[in-house]
């Protein structure tokens, strides 16, 4: 349920700012993705649904 809502929000933002790629930083934090990759590589448990 939450996953679907988050995906819908992502699509809405992509449509709204299709010609403004710099706006991605307003909504997404790349550092969170990098930290997750680092945790996975270290073998820490990552919860996914």
C-alpha positions in Angstrom: 0.0 0.0 0.0 2.6 2.6 1.1 4.9 1.4 -1.7 2.2 2.1 -4.3 1.5 5.6 -2.9 5.2 6.5 -2.9 5.5 5.3 -6.5 2.5 7.4 -7.6 4.1 10.4 -5.9 7.4 9.8 -7.8 5.5 9.6 -11.1 3.6 12.8 -10.3 6.9 14.7 -9.5 8.5 13.3 -12.7 5.5 14.6 -14.8 5.4 18.0 -13.1 9.2 18.6 -13.4 10.0 16.7 -16.7 12.0 19.6 -18.1 13.6 20.6 -14.8 16.0 17.8 -13.7 17.6 20.1 -11.1 14.4 20.0 -9.1 15.0 16.3 -8.2 17.2 17.5 -5.4 14.2 19.2 -3.9 12.5 15.9 -3.4 15.1 13.2 -3.3 18.3 12.8 -1.2 20.9 10.9 -3.1 22.9 10.5 0.1 20.2 8.2 1.5 20.7 5.9 -1.5 24.4 5.8 -1.1 24.2 5.0 2.6 21.8 2.1 1.9 24.3 0.7 -0.6 27.0 0.9 2.0 24.9 -0.8 4.6 24.1 -3.6 2.2 27.7 -4.1 1.3 28.7 -4.3 5.0 26.1 -7.1 5.4 23.7 -5.2 7.6 20.1 -6.3 7.5 17.9 -4.2 5.2 14.2 -4.6 5.5 12.3 -4.6 2.2 8.8 -5.5 1.2 
